[in-house]
Amino acid sequence: MSTENIDWQELNKQVYMQTTKRAPVTLVRGSGVHAWDDKGKGYLDFVGGWAVNSLGHCHPVVVKALTEQAKTLIHTSNQFYSVPQIQLAELLVKHSCLDRVFICNSGAEANEGAIKLARRYGKLKLDGAYEIITTHESFHGRTLATLAATGQNKFQEPFVPLPDGFINVDFNDISAIKAATGKLTCAIMLEPIQGEGGVNMPSDDYLKQVREWCNEKGILLILDEVQTGIYRAGSLFAYELYGVEPDIMTLAKGLGSGVPIGALMAKEHASVFKQGEHGSTFGGNPLVCAAAYAALKYMIDNKTGDHVLKAGKYLFDGLEKLQKKYDFIADVRGRGLLLAMSFKEEIAEELVNQCLEQGLLLNMVKPNALRFMPPLIVTEKDIDKALEILDKVLKARKAHG
């Protein structure tokens, strides 16, 4: 059957649930930091699958791992052992402060697991405590429990009543956390940097203060590193940037460099699941684990963090130059290759569309803010091209008031 004359976007409107406002582009091919649509137009991709494509599109190490594994064993249930799952778990434990791993399929599933684990810990160790403190502007997923944990009304409102047991307080405010802590508190759950909330940065000592408070109260610290983990912020895990260690950590997005995978990690004292208390049909299957292992090992062996810090600074400096040039830019913020540029007006969607026309893919994280999440392999030449396009669009915006 020929697909040459199919209007894919129109077909999507007929058959697919319209849950996402999509750009009017159908991507069919990608390589590195570039992608092409079904009409042959090329784009510089600074969205990166929403911070997923760590090594860019179709990196040879990932393609090779997927191809070789697909020829041998694609799936087997967790009733049996499989080599790629164990290899990935060992690599994650070896290079983190955590002791145990459970592999799942997404960030939301990893966070669901973290919530369950914290509640199980509270039941066993804290006289049945089950409440988890999270923060406003956080984002932990789209399942009912992770929505309840997410401190953004726009995500929660369509689905109330939500599961109870979550208290949302202001981010970067240790006094708010202390005030919310009670005898029912079993854990505090934070993103080291709030990604979906706008790339909101904590003060340098915030996470240390939270860690000390958790130690004092004997409760767990859960760090949601779904977006910040796997070198996105410059270090392998963002907790390293702030000098703290979590009791529980979640990963996803960049872990598989394109394949759907998540990970729940815990220190030994917090790893309290017993057999039969948690599981996943597809979680940890050989195919995705082989790809994630290959991608992660490649990044570790090639010191990806060093490159991210250098490239991130180059991009940050370039964005700051644009801020000085255009007075309607409010600020530039972020770490590594998770950056945002905010504006004094709600013009982000307009800018995203104009950059799209010029061949640059960007993300509107807020009506007044752009988010930059390029693949971690991005070069200074790529960044120069992106800045050139953005400058052109901003210049046109200024000219038209």
C-alpha positions in Angstrom: 0.0 0.0 0.0 1.4 3.4 -1.0 1.6 6.0 1.7 2.8 8.8 -0.5 -0.5 10.7 -0.7 -1.8 10.2 2.8 -2.5 13.3 4.8 -1.1 12.0 8.1 -2.2 14.9 10.2 -5.8 14.7 9.0 -5.9 11.0 9.6 -4.6 11.6 13.1 -7.5 13.9 13.8 -9.9 11.2 12.7 -8.5 8.2 14.7 -6.3 9.5 17.5 -7.3 10.9 20.9 -6.6 14.6 20.7 -4.7 14.9 23.9 -1.8 17.0 22.7 -1.6 20.3 20.8 0.9 19.3 18.1 3.0 21.3 15.8 1.9 21.0 12.1 4.8 18.7 11.3 5.0 15.0 10.7 8.5 13.8 11.5 9.6 10.7 9.6 13.4 10.5 10.0 16.1 11.6 12.4 19.9 11.6 12.7 21.8 13.1 15.6 20.4 16.6 16.3 18.5 16.8 13.0 15.1 15.5 12.0 13.1 15.6 8.7 9.4 15.7 8.0 7.4 13.8 5.4 7.9 16.7 2.9 11.7 16.5 3.2 12.2 19.6 5.2 15.0 19.4 7.8 14.9 20.7 11.3 17.5 21.3 14.1 15.9 19.5 17.1 16.2 21.3 20.4 13.3 19.5 21.9 15.0 16.1 21.9 11.8 14.1 22.4 11.1 16.2 25.6 14.7 15.5 26.9 14.6 11.9 25.9 17.0 11.6 23.0 20.2 11.8 25.0 22.4 10.7 22.1 20.2 12.3 19.4 18.2 10.5 16.8 19.1 6.9 15.8 22.6 6.9 17.4 24.6 3.9 16.1 25.2 2.5 19.5 21.5 2.4 20.3 20.5 1.1 16.8 23.1 -1.7 17.1 21.9 -2.7 20.6 18.3 -2.8 19.5 19.0 -4.7 16.3 21.2 -7.3 17.9 18.8 -7.8 20.9 15.7 -8.0 18.6 17.4 -11.0 16.8 17.7 -12.9 20.1 15.1 -12.1 22.7 12.6 -9.2 22.6 10.5 -10.0 25.6 10.2 -12.3 28.5 8.2 -11.7 31.7 9.8 -11.0 35.1 9.0 -14.5 36.0 12.4 -15.2 34.5 15.9 -13.6 34.7 17.2 -11.8 31.7 20.8 -10.6 31.1 20.2 -7.0 29.8 18.0 -6.1 32.8 20.7 -7.3 35.2 23.4 -5.5 33.3 21.5 -2.2 33.3 20.7 -2.5 37.0 24.3 -3.2 37.9 25.5 -0.2 35.9 23.0 2.1 37.6 23.9 0.9 41.0 27.6 1.1 40.3 27.4 4.8 39.3 24.9 6.1 41.8 24.4 6.2 45.6 21.5 3.8 45.4 21.5 0.1 46.1 18.5 -1.4 44.3 16.7 -1.0 41.0 13.3 -1.8 39.6 13.0 -1.2 35.8 9.6 0.0 34.4 8.3 1.7 31.3 8.1 5.5 32.0 8.6 8.3 34.4 5.0 8.2 35.6 5.4 4.5 36.3 8.7 5.1 38.1 7.1 7.8 40.3 4.0 5.6 41.0 6.5 3.0 42.2 8.3 5.5 44.4 5.0 6.6 45.9 4.1 3.0 46.6 7.5 2.3 48.1 7.3 5.3 50.4 3.9 4.3 51.6 5.1 0.8 52.2 8.0 2.2 54.2 5.6 4.4 56.2 3.5 1.4 57.0 6.4 -0.7 58.1 8.7 1.9 59.7 6.6 5.0 60.6 3.5 3.7 62.3 1.5 3.8 59.1 2.5 7.3 57.9 1.4 7.7 54.2 1.5 11.4 53.3 4.0 12.7 50.8 5.0 16.4 50.6 5.5 17.7 47.1 5.8 21.2 45.7 3.8 23.7 43.6 4.8 23.8 39.9 6.1 20.3 40.2 5.3 17.6 37.6 5.5 13.9 38.5 3.3 12.2 35.8 -0.2 11.7 34.5 -1.5 8.8 36.4 -4.0 9.6 39.1 -1.5 9.3 42.0 1.2 11.2 40.2 -1.3 13.9 39.2 -2.2 14.2 42.9 1.5 14.6 43.6 1.9 17.2 40.8 1.5 20.7 42.2 -0.3 22.2 39.2 -4.0 22.8 39.2 -4.3 22.8 35.4 -3.3 19.1 35.3 -5.3 18.1 38.4 -8.6 19.9 37.9 -10.1 17.8 35.1 -9.7 14.6 37.2 -10.8 15.5 40.8 -11.3 13.9 43.2 -7.8 12.7 43.2 -6.2 10.2 45.6 -5.4 11.8 48.9 -2.2 11.7 50.8 -0.3 14.5 49.1 0.4 18.0 50.4 1.7 20.6 47.9 3.9 23.5 49.3 6.0 26.2 47.7 9.2 25.1 45.9 12.5 26.3 47.3 11.0 27.1 50.7 12.2 24.8 53.6 10.0 26.6 56.1 6.9 25.5 54.1 8.1 21.9 54.1 8.7 22.0 57.9 5.3 23.5 58.5 3.6 20.8 56.4 5.4 17.9 58.1 3.3 15.9 60.5 3.0 12.5 62.1 1.5 11.2 58.9 4.4 12.3 56.7 6.4 9.4 55.2 8.4 11.3 52.5 9.2 14.5 50.7 9.2 14.2 46.9 11.0 16.8 44.8 12.5 17.5 41.4 16.0 18.8 41.9 15.2 21.3 39.1 11.5 21.7 38.1 11.5 20.9 34.4 7.9 20.9 33.3 7.1 23.7 35.8 9.3 26.1 33.9 12.9 25.0 34.6 12.7 26.5 38.1 16.0 26.5 40.0 16.4 25.9 43.7 18.8 27.8 45.9 22.2 26.1 46.3 21.4 24.9 49.9 17.7 24.0 49.5 18.1 20.3 48.8 20.7 20.1 51.6 18.2 21.7 54.0 15.5 19.2 52.9 17.9 16.3 53.3 18.8 17.4 56.9 15.1 17.8 57.7 14.3 14.3 56.4 17.2 12.9 58.5 15.9 14.8 61.6 12.3 13.4 61.1 13.3 10.0 60.0 11.4 10.3 56.7 12.4 9.6 53.1 13.7 11.9 50.5 12.5 11.0 47.0 14.2 12.8 44.1 12.3 12.7 40.8 15.1 12.8 38.3 13.0 11.7 35.4 14.0 14.9 33.5 17.2 16.0 35.3 18.9 12.6 35.4 21.3 11.0 32.9 23.6 14.0 32.4 20.8 16.4 31.4 21.9 18.9 34.1 25.6 18.2 33.7 26.3 15.4 36.2 25.0 11.9 35.8 22.4 12.7 38.4 21.4 16.2 39.5 21.6 15.3 43.2 25.4 15.3 42.7 25.2 19.0 41.8 23.7 19.8 45.2 25.7 17.5 47.5 22.8 15.4 48.7 21.8 11.7 48.4 18.2 10.6 48.1 16.7 7.6 49.7 14.6 6.9 46.6 15.2 8.2 43.0 13.3 7.9 39.8 14.6 8.0 36.2 13.2 7.8 32.7 13.4 10.1 29.7 17.2 10.2 28.9 17.9 6.7 30.3 17.1 4.9 27.1 17.9 7.6 24.6 14.6 7.0 22.8 13.2 3.7 24.0 10.4 3.8 26.6 12.0 2.9 30.0 11.9 4.1 33.6 13.7 3.1 36.7 12.9 3.2 40.4 16.0 3.2 42.6 16.3 3.0 46.4 18.9 2.7 49.1 18.9 -0.6 51.0 17.0 0.7 54.0 14.2 2.1 51.8 14.0 -1.0 49.5 11.1 -2.6 51.5 9.0 -4.2 48.7 8.4 -7.9 49.3 7.8 -10.4 46.5 4.4 -9.8 45.0 4.1 -6.2 46.2 5.2 -4.5 42.9 5.6 -5.6 39.3 5.3 -4.9 35.6 4.6 -7.0 32.6 6.8 -5.1 30.2 9.1 -3.4 32.7 12.8 -4.4 32.2 12.2 -6.3 29.0 15.4 -7.3 27.2 14.9 -5.0 24.2 14.7 -1.7 26.0 17.2 -2.7 28.7 19.8 -3.6 26.0 19.3 -0.2 24.4 19.4 1.7 27.7 22.5 -0.2 28.8 24.3 0.5 25.6 23.3 4.2 25.7 24.2 4.7 29.4 27.5 2.9 29.1 28.4 4.9 26.0 27.7 8.2 27.9 29.7 7.1 30.9 32.6 5.9 28.9 32.7 9.0 26.8 32.4 11.5 29.8 29.2 13.0 28.4 28.9 15.2 31.5 32.0 17.1 30.6 30.6 17.8 27.2 27.2 18.8 28.6 28.7 21.3 31.0 30.7 22.9 28.2 27.9 22.9 25.6 25.4 24.0 28.2 27.5 27.0 29.2 28.0 27.9 25.5 24.2 27.8 25.0 23.5 29.7 28.2 26.0 32.4 27.3 24.4 32.7 23.9 20.9 33.1 25.4 22.1 35.7 27.8 23.6 37.7 24.9 20.1 37.7 23.4 18.6 38.8 26.7 20.9 41.8 26.7 19.9 42.5 23.1 16.1 42.3 23.5 14.4 44.1 26.5 11.3 41.9 26.4 13.3 38.9 27.5 12.9 38.5 31.3 15.6 36.0 32.2 17.6 32.9 31.2 17.9 30.0 33.7 18.8 26.3 34.0 21.7 23.9 34.3 23.5 21.9 31.7 21.3 21.3 28.7 18.1 22.0 30.5 17.6 25.7 30.0 14.7 28.2 29.7 14.3 31.7 28.4 11.3 33.6 29.8 9.6 36.7 28.5 7.7 39.7 29.9 4.8 38.8 27.7 3.1 35.5 26.8 4.7 35.1 23.4 6.3 31.7 23.7 3.9 29.9 21.4 4.3 32.5 18.7 8.1 32.2 18.9 8.0 28.4 18.8 5.9 28.6 15.6 8.1 31.1 14.0 11.3 29.1 14.8 9.5 26.0 13.4 9.1 27.8 10.1 12.9 28.6 10.2 13.8 25.0 10.8 14.3 25.0 14.6 12.3 22.8 17.0 11.7 24.4 20.4 9.3 23.7 23.3 6.9 26.1 25.0 7.2 25.2 28.7 5.0 28.1 29.8 3.0 30.7 27.8 5.9 33.1 28.6 8.9 30.7 28.4 10.8 28.6 26.0 12.6 25.4 27.0 15.8 24.1 25.4 16.5 20.4 25.7 18.8 19.4 22.8 20.4 16.0 22.5 23.5 15.8 24.8 25.7 15.4 21.7 24.9 18.9 20.5 27.9 20.9 19.2 28.8 24.5 19.3 28.1 24.7 15.6 24.6 23.4 16.2 24.1 25.9 19.0 25.3 28.8 16.8 22.7 27.8 14.2 19.9 27.6 16.8 20.9 31.0 18.3 21.0 32.5 14.8 17.5 31.4 14.0 16.2 32.5 17.4 17.9 35.9 17.0 16.2 36.3 13.6 12.8 35.5 15.1 13.3 37.8 18.1 14.5 40.6 15.8 11.3 40.3 13.8 9.2 40.2 16.9 10.9 43.5 18.1 10.4 45.1 14.7 6.7 44.4 14.8 6.2 45.4 18.4 
